[in-house]
Amino acid sequence: MVKSDKVPVDDFKLSVYGLRHTRASYLIHSGIPVDICAKVLGHTVLQFEKTYRHLLYEKRDEGFEAIRKIL
């Protein structure tokens, strides 16, 4: 028998927190400004940056990489 890497449907958990995080990810990676992302999710900019800091770092790193390619 071959082991599958896929998660069985029974083990899939859907949560409001997970959906909010997914929405924040899509907004950030779509290039929406942080202040707009924060407003959409009902955060202050400071709360948003604290909660989703890791996503902002990813986007920052992508920007630096784009600049390196140009130079």
All heavy atoms as TSV, in Angstrom:
chain	resi	resn	atom	element	x	y	z
A	1	MET	N	N	0.841	-1.178	0.000
A	1	MET	CA	C	0.000	0.000	0.000
A	1	MET	C	C	0.892	1.249	0.000
A	1	MET	O	O	1.854	1.338	0.743
A	1	MET	CB	C	-0.895	-0.017	1.239
A	1	MET	CG	C	-1.768	1.212	1.351
A	1	MET	SD	S	-2.787	1.224	2.839
A	1	MET	CE	C	-4.208	0.375	2.241
A	2	VAL	N	N	0.550	2.235	-0.824
A	2	VAL	CA	C	1.304	3.480	-0.928
A	2	VAL	C	C	0.718	4.498	0.036
A	2	VAL	O	O	-0.493	4.704	0.081
A	2	VAL	CB	C	1.239	4.032	-2.375
A	2	VAL	CG1	C	1.955	5.358	-2.465
A	2	VAL	CG2	C	1.804	3.028	-3.347
A	3	LYS	N	N	1.596	5.108	0.820
A	3	LYS	CA	C	1.142	6.117	1.767
A	3	LYS	C	C	0.888	7.428	1.027
A	3	LYS	O	O	1.713	7.873	0.236
A	3	LYS	CB	C	2.201	6.324	2.848
A	3	LYS	CG	C	1.773	7.300	3.908
A	3	LYS	CD	C	2.848	7.466	4.966
A	3	LYS	CE	C	2.400	8.521	5.953
A	3	LYS	NZ	N	3.425	8.845	6.912
A	4	SER	N	N	-0.240	8.057	1.293
A	4	SER	CA	C	-0.593	9.321	0.661
A	4	SER	C	C	-0.170	10.490	1.545
A	4	SER	O	O	-0.280	10.432	2.760
A	4	SER	CB	C	-2.106	9.377	0.430
A	4	SER	OG	O	-2.470	10.651	-0.043
A	5	ASP	N	N	0.313	11.558	0.916
A	5	ASP	CA	C	0.668	12.775	1.639
A	5	ASP	C	C	-0.540	13.682	1.847
A	5	ASP	O	O	-0.453	14.689	2.525
A	5	ASP	CB	C	1.741	13.560	0.881
A	5	ASP	CG	C	3.074	12.842	0.881
A	5	ASP	OD1	O	3.313	12.057	1.821
A	5	ASP	OD2	O	3.866	13.069	-0.048
A	6	LYS	N	N	-1.649	13.319	1.261
A	6	LYS	CA	C	-2.839	14.156	1.362
A	6	LYS	C	C	-3.508	13.963	2.720
A	6	LYS	O	O	-3.528	12.875	3.269
A	6	LYS	CB	C	-3.827	13.827	0.244
A	6	LYS	CG	C	-3.281	14.158	-1.124
A	6	LYS	CD	C	-4.279	13.845	-2.193
A	6	LYS	CE	C	-3.681	14.181	-3.552
A	6	LYS	NZ	N	-4.578	13.853	-4.637
A	7	VAL	N	N	-4.081	15.054	3.226
A	7	VAL	CA	C	-4.797	14.996	4.503
A	7	VAL	C	C	-6.192	14.440	4.245
A	7	VAL	O	O	-6.906	14.933	3.372
A	7	VAL	CB	C	-4.899	16.411	5.124
A	7	VAL	CG1	C	-5.720	16.386	6.407
A	7	VAL	CG2	C	-3.523	16.981	5.362
A	8	PRO	N	N	-6.590	13.428	4.996
A	8	PRO	CA	C	-7.945	12.909	4.817
A	8	PRO	C	C	-8.983	13.991	5.114
A	8	PRO	O	O	-8.769	14.841	5.973
A	8	PRO	CB	C	-8.050	11.792	5.853
A	8	PRO	CG	C	-6.656	11.485	6.259
A	8	PRO	CD	C	-5.853	12.717	6.010
A	9	VAL	N	N	-10.088	13.956	4.388
A	9	VAL	CA	C	-11.146	14.949	4.573
A	9	VAL	C	C	-11.618	14.968	6.027
A	9	VAL	O	O	-11.910	16.034	6.566
A	9	VAL	CB	C	-12.332	14.664	3.618
A	9	VAL	CG1	C	-13.477	15.623	3.883
A	9	VAL	CG2	C	-11.871	14.762	2.173
A	10	ASP	N	N	-11.646	13.824	6.689
A	10	ASP	CA	C	-12.096	13.758	8.083
A	10	ASP	C	C	-11.216	14.594	9.005
A	10	ASP	O	O	-11.663	15.092	10.020
A	10	ASP	CB	C	-12.057	12.320	8.617
A	10	ASP	CG	C	-12.821	11.362	7.739
A	10	ASP	OD1	O	-13.378	11.787	6.727
A	10	ASP	OD2	O	-12.847	10.180	8.081
A	11	ASP	N	N	-9.926	14.752	8.654
A	11	ASP	CA	C	-8.979	15.475	9.497
A	11	ASP	C	C	-8.941	16.972	9.201
A	11	ASP	O	O	-8.256	17.720	9.873
A	11	ASP	CB	C	-7.566	14.910	9.335
A	11	ASP	CG	C	-7.450	13.499	9.873
A	11	ASP	OD1	O	-8.338	13.079	10.640
A	11	ASP	OD2	O	-6.483	12.819	9.516
A	12	PHE	N	N	-9.650	17.410	8.186
A	12	PHE	CA	C	-9.637	18.819	7.795
A	12	PHE	C	C	-10.499	19.615	8.760
A	12	PHE	O	O	-11.657	19.311	8.977
A	12	PHE	CB	C	-10.147	18.976	6.367
A	12	PHE	CG	C	-10.093	20.389	5.870
A	12	PHE	CD1	C	-8.882	20.944	5.495
A	12	PHE	CD2	C	-11.232	21.148	5.790
A	12	PHE	CE1	C	-8.817	22.258	5.029
A	12	PHE	CE2	C	-11.181	22.451	5.329
A	12	PHE	CZ	C	-9.974	23.002	4.948
A	13	LYS	N	N	-9.901	20.650	9.350
A	13	LYS	CA	C	-10.626	21.493	10.293
A	13	LYS	C	C	-10.733	22.897	9.702
A	13	LYS	O	O	-9.751	23.479	9.268
A	13	LYS	CB	C	-9.870	21.565	11.619
A	13	LYS	CG	C	-9.604	20.221	12.250
A	13	LYS	CD	C	-10.546	19.983	13.394
A	13	LYS	CE	C	-10.158	18.788	14.219
A	13	LYS	NZ	N	-10.446	17.516	13.678
A	14	LEU	N	N	-11.929	23.421	9.688
A	14	LEU	CA	C	-12.180	24.757	9.179
A	14	LEU	C	C	-12.531	25.645	10.356
A	14	LEU	O	O	-13.350	25.272	11.197
A	14	LEU	CB	C	-13.335	24.715	8.180
A	14	LEU	CG	C	-13.653	25.995	7.435
A	14	LEU	CD1	C	-12.477	26.401	6.554
A	14	LEU	CD2	C	-14.883	25.798	6.572
A	15	SER	N	N	-11.891	26.813	10.434
A	15	SER	CA	C	-12.185	27.712	11.548
A	15	SER	C	C	-12.289	29.148	11.036
A	15	SER	O	O	-11.758	29.494	9.983
A	15	SER	CB	C	-11.079	27.637	12.604
A	15	SER	OG	O	-9.883	28.205	12.109
A	16	VAL	N	N	-12.955	29.974	11.812
A	16	VAL	CA	C	-13.071	31.386	11.475
A	16	VAL	C	C	-11.680	32.013	11.480
A	16	VAL	O	O	-11.339	32.794	10.595
A	16	VAL	CB	C	-14.005	32.106	12.471
A	16	VAL	CG1	C	-14.002	33.610	12.233
A	16	VAL	CG2	C	-15.415	31.553	12.355
A	17	TYR	N	N	-10.850	31.643	12.461
A	17	TYR	CA	C	-9.487	32.169	12.529
A	17	TYR	C	C	-8.715	31.807	11.260
A	17	TYR	O	O	-8.025	32.645	10.685
A	17	TYR	CB	C	-8.752	31.614	13.754
A	17	TYR	CG	C	-7.286	31.964	13.755
A	17	TYR	CD1	C	-6.865	33.237	14.116
A	17	TYR	CD2	C	-6.335	31.044	13.338
A	17	TYR	CE1	C	-5.521	33.570	14.081
A	17	TYR	CE2	C	-4.996	31.379	13.294
A	17	TYR	CZ	C	-4.592	32.637	13.671
A	17	TYR	OH	O	-3.268	32.971	13.623
A	18	GLY	N	N	-8.851	30.578	10.819
A	18	GLY	CA	C	-8.162	30.137	9.607
A	18	GLY	C	C	-8.597	30.920	8.382
A	18	GLY	O	O	-7.784	31.293	7.539
A	19	LEU	N	N	-9.895	31.193	8.291
A	19	LEU	CA	C	-10.413	31.971	7.160
A	19	LEU	C	C	-9.918	33.417	7.201
A	19	LEU	O	O	-9.574	33.996	6.177
A	19	LEU	CB	C	-11.938	31.930	7.140
A	19	LEU	CG	C	-12.551	30.564	6.825
A	19	LEU	CD1	C	-14.067	30.618	7.008
A	19	LEU	CD2	C	-12.192	30.114	5.424
A	20	ARG	N	N	-9.868	34.014	8.420
A	20	ARG	CA	C	-9.351	35.382	8.559
A	20	ARG	C	C	-7.882	35.449	8.140
A	20	ARG	O	O	-7.460	36.379	7.454
A	20	ARG	CB	C	-9.476	35.868	10.010
A	20	ARG	CG	C	-10.843	36.357	10.395
A	20	ARG	CD	C	-10.871	36.797	11.851
A	20	ARG	NE	N	-9.977	37.899	12.145
A	20	ARG	CZ	C	-10.253	39.191	11.928
A	20	ARG	NH1	N	-11.402	39.527	11.393
A	20	ARG	NH2	N	-9.396	40.120	12.242
A	21	HIS	N	N	-7.116	34.457	8.563
A	21	HIS	CA	C	-5.694	34.426	8.242
A	21	HIS	C	C	-5.494	34.270	6.726
A	21	HIS	O	O	-4.637	34.926	6.137
A	21	HIS	CB	C	-5.007	33.287	8.995
A	21	HIS	CG	C	-3.528	33.361	8.927
A	21	HIS	ND1	N	-2.793	34.246	9.682
A	21	HIS	CD2	C	-2.638	32.687	8.166
A	21	HIS	CE1	C	-1.511	34.098	9.396
A	21	HIS	NE2	N	-1.390	33.158	8.474
A	22	THR	N	N	-6.306	33.424	6.122
A	22	THR	CA	C	-6.237	33.243	4.670
A	22	THR	C	C	-6.568	34.549	3.955
A	22	THR	O	O	-5.887	34.938	3.005
A	22	THR	CB	C	-7.195	32.129	4.222
A	22	THR	OG1	O	-6.801	30.906	4.860
A	22	THR	CG2	C	-7.177	31.948	2.717
A	23	ARG	N	N	-7.596	35.242	4.429
A	23	ARG	CA	C	-7.981	36.513	3.821
A	23	ARG	C	C	-6.839	37.527	3.950
A	23	ARG	O	O	-6.516	38.233	2.993
A	23	ARG	CB	C	-9.243	37.057	4.477
A	23	ARG	CG	C	-9.775	38.287	3.795
A	23	ARG	CD	C	-11.105	38.692	4.360
A	23	ARG	NE	N	-11.693	39.714	3.528
A	23	ARG	CZ	C	-12.766	40.398	3.862
A	23	ARG	NH1	N	-13.382	40.147	4.994
A	23	ARG	NH2	N	-13.243	41.322	3.078
A	24	ALA	N	N	-6.242	37.600	5.135
A	24	ALA	CA	C	-5.117	38.520	5.343
A	24	ALA	C	C	-3.971	38.177	4.391
A	24	ALA	O	O	-3.366	39.073	3.795
A	24	ALA	CB	C	-4.637	38.453	6.799
A	25	SER	N	N	-3.692	36.898	4.234
A	25	SER	CA	C	-2.618	36.458	3.329
A	25	SER	C	C	-2.889	36.913	1.899
A	25	SER	O	O	-2.001	37.437	1.224
A	25	SER	CB	C	-2.486	34.932	3.349
A	25	SER	OG	O	-2.116	34.483	4.602
A	26	TYR	N	N	-4.113	36.695	1.434
A	26	TYR	CA	C	-4.455	37.089	0.069
A	26	TYR	C	C	-4.348	38.599	-0.109
A	26	TYR	O	O	-3.860	39.076	-1.132
A	26	TYR	CB	C	-5.866	36.634	-0.308
A	26	TYR	CG	C	-5.943	35.185	-0.705
A	26	TYR	CD1	C	-6.810	34.315	-0.059
A	26	TYR	CD2	C	-5.169	34.678	-1.744
A	26	TYR	CE1	C	-6.879	32.973	-0.420
A	26	TYR	CE2	C	-5.242	33.346	-2.118
A	26	TYR	CZ	C	-6.104	32.507	-1.450
A	26	TYR	OH	O	-6.176	31.187	-1.816
A	27	LEU	N	N	-4.810	39.356	0.868
A	27	LEU	CA	C	-4.743	40.812	0.762
A	27	LEU	C	C	-3.294	41.285	0.683
A	27	LEU	O	O	-2.938	42.082	-0.190
A	27	LEU	CB	C	-5.445	41.466	1.958
A	27	LEU	CG	C	-6.964	41.307	2.026
A	27	LEU	CD1	C	-7.490	41.826	3.367
A	27	LEU	CD2	C	-7.644	42.031	0.871
A	28	ILE	N	N	-2.455	40.790	1.579
A	28	ILE	CA	C	-1.059	41.207	1.615
A	28	ILE	C	C	-0.336	40.814	0.336
A	28	ILE	O	O	0.354	41.625	-0.288
A	28	ILE	CB	C	-0.336	40.611	2.838
A	28	ILE	CG1	C	-0.863	41.271	4.110
A	28	ILE	CG2	C	1.176	40.793	2.729
A	28	ILE	CD1	C	-0.443	40.572	5.383
A	29	HIS	N	N	-0.511	39.573	-0.093
A	29	HIS	CA	C	0.199	39.093	-1.281
A	29	HIS	C	C	-0.367	39.658	-2.578
A	29	HIS	O	O	0.256	39.529	-3.631
A	29	HIS	CB	C	0.248	37.567	-1.295
A	29	HIS	CG	C	1.174	37.029	-0.251
A	29	HIS	ND1	N	2.540	37.172	-0.326
A	29	HIS	CD2	C	0.933	36.389	0.911
A	29	HIS	CE1	C	3.102	36.637	0.735
A	29	HIS	NE2	N	2.150	36.157	1.504
A	30	SER	N	N	-1.530	40.300	-2.490
A	30	SER	CA	C	-2.089	40.978	-3.661
A	30	SER	C	C	-1.597	42.418	-3.756
A	30	SER	O	O	-1.949	43.136	-4.682
A	30	SER	CB	C	-3.620	40.975	-3.597
A	30	SER	OG	O	-4.094	39.656	-3.692
A	31	GLY	N	N	-0.812	42.841	-2.752
A	31	GLY	CA	C	-0.245	44.184	-2.780
A	31	GLY	C	C	-1.146	45.254	-2.196
A	31	GLY	O	O	-0.905	46.443	-2.403
A	32	ILE	N	N	-2.173	44.865	-1.474
A	32	ILE	CA	C	-3.066	45.833	-0.843
A	32	ILE	C	C	-2.292	46.517	0.294
A	32	ILE	O	O	-1.635	45.845	1.077
A	32	ILE	CB	C	-4.333	45.142	-0.275
A	32	ILE	CG1	C	-5.042	44.316	-1.356
A	32	ILE	CG2	C	-5.274	46.153	0.368
A	32	ILE	CD1	C	-5.552	45.094	-2.531
A	33	PRO	N	N	-2.352	47.836	0.389
A	33	PRO	CA	C	-1.629	48.541	1.462
A	33	PRO	C	C	-2.057	48.067	2.861
A	33	PRO	O	O	-3.214	47.700	3.079
A	33	PRO	CB	C	-2.008	50.013	1.257
A	33	PRO	CG	C	-2.419	50.101	-0.179
A	33	PRO	CD	C	-3.040	48.767	-0.506
A	34	VAL	N	N	-1.107	48.090	3.781
A	34	VAL	CA	C	-1.331	47.584	5.135
A	34	VAL	C	C	-2.509	48.283	5.818
A	34	VAL	O	O	-3.310	47.627	6.494
A	34	VAL	CB	C	-0.048	47.726	5.985
A	34	VAL	CG1	C	-0.313	47.413	7.444
A	34	VAL	CG2	C	1.033	46.812	5.443
A	35	ASP	N	N	-2.637	49.594	5.645
A	35	ASP	CA	C	-3.732	50.291	6.324
A	35	ASP	C	C	-5.099	49.828	5.820
A	35	ASP	O	O	-6.052	49.717	6.606
A	35	ASP	CB	C	-3.586	51.807	6.219
A	35	ASP	CG	C	-3.588	52.318	4.785
A	35	ASP	OD1	O	-3.034	51.633	3.898
A	35	ASP	OD2	O	-4.139	53.406	4.553
A	36	ILE	N	N	-5.196	49.491	4.552
A	36	ILE	CA	C	-6.461	48.983	4.001
A	36	ILE	C	C	-6.714	47.563	4.510
A	36	ILE	O	O	-7.834	47.229	4.907
A	36	ILE	CB	C	-6.442	48.993	2.451
A	36	ILE	CG1	C	-6.181	50.396	1.918
A	36	ILE	CG2	C	-7.729	48.407	1.886
A	36	ILE	CD1	C	-7.216	51.426	2.300
A	37	CYS	N	N	-5.679	46.710	4.515
A	37	CYS	CA	C	-5.817	45.346	5.050
A	37	CYS	C	C	-6.321	45.396	6.489
A	37	CYS	O	O	-7.228	44.644	6.868
A	37	CYS	CB	C	-4.477	44.609	5.019
A	37	CYS	SG	S	-3.821	44.281	3.389
A	38	ALA	N	N	-5.716	46.270	7.282
A	38	ALA	CA	C	-6.102	46.393	8.691
A	38	ALA	C	C	-7.568	46.790	8.812
A	38	ALA	O	O	-8.319	46.205	9.606
A	38	ALA	CB	C	-5.214	47.417	9.390
A	39	LYS	N	N	-7.989	47.754	8.035
A	39	LYS	CA	C	-9.379	48.232	8.098
A	39	LYS	C	C	-10.357	47.131	7.705
A	39	LYS	O	O	-11.370	46.926	8.362
A	39	LYS	CB	C	-9.551	49.451	7.210
A	39	LYS	CG	C	-10.896	50.108	7.347
A	39	LYS	CD	C	-10.791	51.558	6.964
A	39	LYS	CE	C	-12.072	52.274	7.245
A	39	LYS	NZ	N	-12.122	52.901	8.544
A	40	VAL	N	N	-10.034	46.397	6.642
A	40	VAL	CA	C	-10.906	45.315	6.172
A	40	VAL	C	C	-11.097	44.250	7.253
A	40	VAL	O	O	-12.181	43.714	7.429
A	40	VAL	CB	C	-10.328	44.677	4.880
A	40	VAL	CG1	C	-10.995	43.368	4.553
A	40	VAL	CG2	C	-10.450	45.648	3.721
A	41	LEU	N	N	-10.017	43.965	8.000
A	41	LEU	CA	C	-10.079	42.928	9.034
A	41	LEU	C	C	-10.459	43.466	10.408
A	41	LEU	O	O	-10.526	42.718	11.375
A	41	LEU	CB	C	-8.745	42.187	9.106
A	41	LEU	CG	C	-8.436	41.354	7.869
A	41	LEU	CD1	C	-6.995	40.902	7.883
A	41	LEU	CD2	C	-9.367	40.168	7.765
A	42	GLY	N	N	-10.711	44.775	10.508
A	42	GLY	CA	C	-11.151	45.353	11.768
A	42	GLY	C	C	-10.037	45.549	12.787
A	42	GLY	O	O	-10.285	45.547	13.987
A	43	HIS	N	N	-8.805	45.717	12.308
A	43	HIS	CA	C	-7.654	45.941	13.180
A	43	HIS	C	C	-7.185	47.390	13.047
A	43	HIS	O	O	-7.461	48.050	12.054
A	43	HIS	CB	C	-6.459	45.070	12.744
A	43	HIS	CG	C	-6.580	43.631	13.039
A	43	HIS	ND1	N	-6.636	43.120	14.310
A	43	HIS	CD2	C	-6.625	42.556	12.214
A	43	HIS	CE1	C	-6.707	41.804	14.258
A	43	HIS	NE2	N	-6.708	41.431	12.991
A	44	THR	N	N	-6.407	47.835	14.028
A	44	THR	CA	C	-5.615	49.035	13.823
A	44	THR	C	C	-4.398	48.576	13.027
A	44	THR	O	O	-4.118	47.377	12.949
A	44	THR	CB	C	-5.137	49.653	15.157
A	44	THR	OG1	O	-4.268	48.725	15.805
A	44	THR	CG2	C	-6.315	50.000	16.055
A	45	VAL	N	N	-3.676	49.515	12.454
A	45	VAL	CA	C	-2.483	49.150	11.690
A	45	VAL	C	C	-1.494	48.432	12.603
A	45	VAL	O	O	-0.897	47.423	12.220
A	45	VAL	CB	C	-1.843	50.396	11.024
A	45	VAL	CG1	C	-0.485	50.061	10.427
A	45	VAL	CG2	C	-2.770	50.953	9.959
A	46	LEU	N	N	-1.326	48.919	13.833
A	46	LEU	CA	C	-0.394	48.297	14.765
A	46	LEU	C	C	-0.795	46.857	15.092
A	46	LEU	O	O	0.047	45.955	15.088
A	46	LEU	CB	C	-0.301	49.123	16.051
A	46	LEU	CG	C	0.730	48.673	17.069
A	46	LEU	CD1	C	2.121	48.673	16.459
A	46	LEU	CD2	C	0.694	49.576	18.286
A	47	GLN	N	N	-2.093	46.625	15.343
A	47	GLN	CA	C	-2.572	45.263	15.617
A	47	GLN	C	C	-2.328	44.357	14.420
A	47	GLN	O	O	-1.909	43.214	14.563
A	47	GLN	CB	C	-4.072	45.258	15.928
A	47	GLN	CG	C	-4.462	45.843	17.245
A	47	GLN	CD	C	-5.979	45.993	17.334
A	47	GLN	OE1	O	-6.651	46.359	16.365
A	47	GLN	NE2	N	-6.517	45.714	18.513
A	48	PHE	N	N	-2.621	44.880	13.243
A	48	PHE	CA	C	-2.458	44.098	12.019
A	48	PHE	C	C	-0.997	43.711	11.816
A	48	PHE	O	O	-0.678	42.555	11.546
A	48	PHE	CB	C	-2.974	44.878	10.806
A	48	PHE	CG	C	-2.922	44.090	9.536
A	48	PHE	CD1	C	-3.942	43.223	9.202
A	48	PHE	CD2	C	-1.840	44.202	8.669
A	48	PHE	CE1	C	-3.895	42.475	8.031
A	48	PHE	CE2	C	-1.781	43.470	7.505
A	48	PHE	CZ	C	-2.815	42.603	7.185
A	49	GLU	N	N	-0.106	44.695	11.962
A	49	GLU	CA	C	1.322	44.420	11.763
A	49	GLU	C	C	1.847	43.426	12.787
A	49	GLU	O	O	2.689	42.587	12.466
A	49	GLU	CB	C	2.121	45.724	11.824
A	49	GLU	CG	C	1.888	46.597	10.604
A	49	GLU	CD	C	2.589	47.937	10.680
A	49	GLU	OE1	O	2.978	48.371	11.787
A	49	GLU	OE2	O	2.725	48.569	9.618
A	50	LYS	N	N	1.344	43.504	14.001
A	50	LYS	CA	C	1.790	42.572	15.042
A	50	LYS	C	C	1.296	41.149	14.749
A	50	LYS	O	O	2.040	40.181	14.872
A	50	LYS	CB	C	1.270	43.041	16.398
A	50	LYS	CG	C	1.782	42.251	17.556
A	50	LYS	CD	C	1.294	42.844	18.875
A	50	LYS	CE	C	1.787	42.029	20.048
A	50	LYS	NZ	N	1.318	42.578	21.318
A	51	THR	N	N	0.031	41.033	14.344
A	51	THR	CA	C	-0.568	39.722	14.107
A	51	THR	C	C	-0.044	39.055	12.840
A	51	THR	O	O	0.201	37.847	12.824
A	51	THR	CB	C	-2.104	39.855	14.010
A	51	THR	OG1	O	-2.581	40.476	15.201
A	51	THR	CG2	C	-2.772	38.507	13.844
A	52	TYR	N	N	0.129	39.831	11.789
A	52	TYR	CA	C	0.485	39.273	10.487
A	52	TYR	C	C	1.905	39.650	10.069
A	52	TYR	O	O	2.228	39.670	8.889
A	52	TYR	CB	C	-0.540	39.706	9.437
A	52	TYR	CG	C	-1.924	39.222	9.787
A	52	TYR	CD1	C	-2.884	40.078	10.311
A	52	TYR	CD2	C	-2.259	37.879	9.649
A	52	TYR	CE1	C	-4.134	39.615	10.665
A	52	TYR	CE2	C	-3.509	37.411	9.997
A	52	TYR	CZ	C	-4.443	38.286	10.512
A	52	TYR	OH	O	-5.680	37.823	10.865
A	53	ARG	N	N	2.752	39.920	11.037
A	53	ARG	CA	C	4.135	40.335	10.812
A	53	ARG	C	C	4.875	39.381	9.869
A	53	ARG	O	O	5.581	39.802	8.964
A	53	ARG	CB	C	4.837	40.405	12.167
A	53	ARG	CG	C	6.295	40.588	12.151
A	53	ARG	CD	C	6.862	40.595	13.570
A	53	ARG	NE	N	6.113	41.485	14.430
A	53	ARG	CZ	C	5.737	41.185	15.684
A	53	ARG	NH1	N	6.067	40.048	16.217
A	53	ARG	NH2	N	5.052	42.032	16.400
A	54	HIS	N	N	4.707	38.077	10.072
A	54	HIS	CA	C	5.419	37.094	9.254
A	54	HIS	C	C	5.053	37.207	7.776
A	54	HIS	O	O	5.896	37.019	6.905
A	54	HIS	CB	C	5.164	35.675	9.770
A	54	HIS	CG	C	3.731	35.280	9.755
A	54	HIS	ND1	N	2.793	35.800	10.638
A	54	HIS	CD2	C	3.050	34.436	8.958
A	54	HIS	CE1	C	1.613	35.273	10.371
A	54	HIS	NE2	N	1.745	34.451	9.355
A	55	LEU	N	N	3.800	37.542	7.485
A	55	LEU	CA	C	3.394	37.716	6.093
A	55	LEU	C	C	4.012	38.978	5.500
A	55	LEU	O	O	4.397	39.008	4.328
A	55	LEU	CB	C	1.867	37.784	5.989
A	55	LEU	CG	C	1.108	36.546	6.458
A	55	LEU	CD1	C	-0.387	36.810	6.436
A	55	LEU	CD2	C	1.450	35.350	5.597
A	56	LEU	N	N	4.087	40.014	6.319
A	56	LEU	CA	C	4.686	41.267	5.858
A	56	LEU	C	C	6.170	41.079	5.580
A	56	LEU	O	O	6.701	41.647	4.625
A	56	LEU	CB	C	4.459	42.370	6.892
A	56	LEU	CG	C	2.989	42.738	7.123
A	56	LEU	CD1	C	2.860	43.658	8.329
A	56	LEU	CD2	C	2.373	43.365	5.894
A	57	TYR	N	N	6.857	40.281	6.393
A	57	TYR	CA	C	8.273	39.992	6.162
A	57	TYR	C	C	8.463	39.257	4.841
A	57	TYR	O	O	9.395	39.541	4.089
A	57	TYR	CB	C	8.870	39.159	7.296
A	57	TYR	CG	C	9.048	39.897	8.602
A	57	TYR	CD1	C	9.129	39.190	9.793
A	57	TYR	CD2	C	9.143	41.279	8.671
A	57	TYR	CE1	C	9.298	39.849	11.014
A	57	TYR	CE2	C	9.313	41.940	9.864
A	57	TYR	CZ	C	9.391	41.222	11.030
A	57	TYR	OH	O	9.563	41.873	12.226
A	58	GLU	N	N	7.564	38.308	4.546
A	58	GLU	CA	C	7.657	37.580	3.276
A	58	GLU	C	C	7.530	38.551	2.103
A	58	GLU	O	O	8.294	38.470	1.139
A	58	GLU	CB	C	6.544	36.532	3.177
A	58	GLU	CG	C	6.694	35.347	4.087
A	58	GLU	CD	C	5.476	34.432	4.043
A	58	GLU	OE1	O	4.668	34.533	3.091
A	58	GLU	OE2	O	5.333	33.622	4.970
A	59	LYS	N	N	6.559	39.442	2.196
A	59	LYS	CA	C	6.331	40.409	1.114
A	59	LYS	C	C	7.526	41.351	0.986
A	59	LYS	O	O	7.950	41.679	-0.121
A	59	LYS	CB	C	5.046	41.196	1.388
A	59	LYS	CG	C	4.536	41.946	0.206
A	59	LYS	CD	C	4.070	41.003	-0.876
A	59	LYS	CE	C	3.485	41.769	-2.029
A	59	LYS	NZ	N	3.313	40.964	-3.200
A	60	ARG	N	N	8.091	41.783	2.112
A	60	ARG	CA	C	9.274	42.646	2.100
A	60	ARG	C	C	10.435	41.938	1.401
A	60	ARG	O	O	11.119	42.517	0.560
A	60	ARG	CB	C	9.671	43.000	3.533
A	60	ARG	CG	C	10.931	43.850	3.628
A	60	ARG	CD	C	11.594	43.751	4.966
A	60	ARG	NE	N	12.006	42.373	5.218
A	60	ARG	CZ	C	12.308	41.900	6.414
A	60	ARG	NH1	N	12.225	42.654	7.472
A	60	ARG	NH2	N	12.677	40.632	6.571
A	61	ASP	N	N	10.636	40.670	1.751
A	61	ASP	CA	C	11.728	39.899	1.157
A	61	ASP	C	C	11.552	39.739	-0.350
A	61	ASP	O	O	12.520	39.782	-1.110
A	61	ASP	CB	C	11.867	38.538	1.831
A	61	ASP	CG	C	12.324	38.654	3.275
A	61	ASP	OD1	O	12.826	39.737	3.670
A	61	ASP	OD2	O	12.172	37.667	4.021
A	62	GLU	N	N	10.311	39.560	-0.785
A	62	GLU	CA	C	10.032	39.476	-2.223
A	62	GLU	C	C	10.411	40.791	-2.912
A	62	GLU	O	O	10.954	40.791	-4.015
A	62	GLU	CB	C	8.557	39.173	-2.470
A	62	GLU	CG	C	8.135	37.780	-2.100
A	62	GLU	CD	C	6.632	37.570	-2.180
A	62	GLU	OE1	O	5.917	38.443	-2.751
A	62	GLU	OE2	O	6.160	36.547	-1.671
A	63	GLY	N	N	10.126	41.907	-2.252
A	63	GLY	CA	C	10.476	43.216	-2.799
A	63	GLY	C	C	11.979	43.388	-2.924
A	63	GLY	O	O	12.476	43.876	-3.943
A	64	PHE	N	N	12.712	42.982	-1.874
A	64	PHE	CA	C	14.167	43.068	-1.926
A	64	PHE	C	C	14.732	42.198	-3.041
A	64	PHE	O	O	15.669	42.593	-3.745
A	64	PHE	CB	C	14.788	42.639	-0.592
A	64	PHE	CG	C	14.650	43.670	0.502
A	64	PHE	CD1	C	14.546	43.267	1.822
A	64	PHE	CD2	C	14.628	45.020	0.238
A	64	PHE	CE1	C	14.426	44.188	2.859
A	64	PHE	CE2	C	14.506	45.957	1.246
A	64	PHE	CZ	C	14.410	45.539	2.559
A	65	GLU	N	N	14.172	41.026	-3.221
A	65	GLU	CA	C	14.636	40.123	-4.286
A	65	GLU	C	C	14.389	40.734	-5.659
A	65	GLU	O	O	15.229	40.648	-6.557
A	65	GLU	CB	C	13.950	38.765	-4.168
A	65	GLU	CG	C	14.468	37.737	-5.140
A	65	GLU	CD	C	15.963	37.470	-5.016
A	65	GLU	OE1	O	16.514	37.537	-3.892
A	65	GLU	OE2	O	16.602	37.189	-6.050
A	66	ALA	N	N	13.246	41.391	-5.839
A	66	ALA	CA	C	12.933	42.043	-7.114
A	66	ALA	C	C	13.935	43.153	-7.396
A	66	ALA	O	O	14.394	43.322	-8.533
A	66	ALA	CB	C	11.507	42.591	-7.087
A	67	ILE	N	N	14.307	43.904	-6.353
A	67	ILE	CA	C	15.297	44.980	-6.512
A	67	ILE	C	C	16.659	44.401	-6.872
A	67	ILE	O	O	17.345	44.904	-7.759
A	67	ILE	CB	C	15.382	45.832	-5.235
A	67	ILE	CG1	C	14.098	46.627	-5.061
A	67	ILE	CG2	C	16.610	46.760	-5.277
A	67	ILE	CD1	C	13.958	47.313	-3.701
A	68	ARG	N	N	17.050	43.302	-6.217
A	68	ARG	CA	C	18.337	42.660	-6.526
A	68	ARG	C	C	18.402	42.240	-8.002
A	68	ARG	O	O	19.441	42.347	-8.639
A	68	ARG	CB	C	18.551	41.435	-5.633
A	68	ARG	CG	C	19.091	41.790	-4.291
A	68	ARG	CD	C	19.522	40.533	-3.522
A	68	ARG	NE	N	19.303	40.789	-2.127
A	68	ARG	CZ	C	18.327	40.287	-1.376
A	68	ARG	NH1	N	17.485	39.427	-1.871
A	68	ARG	NH2	N	18.207	40.609	-0.104
A	69	LYS	N	N	17.292	41.726	-8.517
A	69	LYS	CA	C	17.264	41.281	-9.919
A	69	LYS	C	C	17.421	42.460	-10.885
A	69	LYS	O	O	18.018	42.316	-11.948
A	69	LYS	CB	C	15.968	40.531	-10.208
A	69	LYS	CG	C	15.924	39.166	-9.584
A	69	LYS	CD	C	14.619	38.460	-9.882
A	69	LYS	CE	C	14.594	37.093	-9.211
A	69	LYS	NZ	N	13.324	36.409	-9.449
A	70	ILE	N	N	16.876	43.597	-10.507
A	70	ILE	CA	C	16.980	44.791	-11.364
A	70	ILE	C	C	18.407	45.303	-11.382
A	70	ILE	O	O	18.924	45.693	-12.427
A	70	ILE	CB	C	16.025	45.898	-10.877
A	70	ILE	CG1	C	14.571	45.479	-11.107
A	70	ILE	CG2	C	16.317	47.225	-11.568
A	70	ILE	CD1	C	13.562	46.385	-10.435
A	71	LEU	N	N	19.037	45.291	-10.211
A	71	LEU	CA	C	20.398	45.825	-10.098
A	71	LEU	C	C	21.363	44.772	-10.599
A	71	LEU	O	O	22.391	44.880	-11.026
A	71	LEU	CB	C	20.720	46.198	-8.647
A	71	LEU	CG	C	19.786	47.262	-8.066
A	71	LEU	CD1	C	20.127	47.486	-6.588
A	71	LEU	CD2	C	19.923	48.573	-8.828
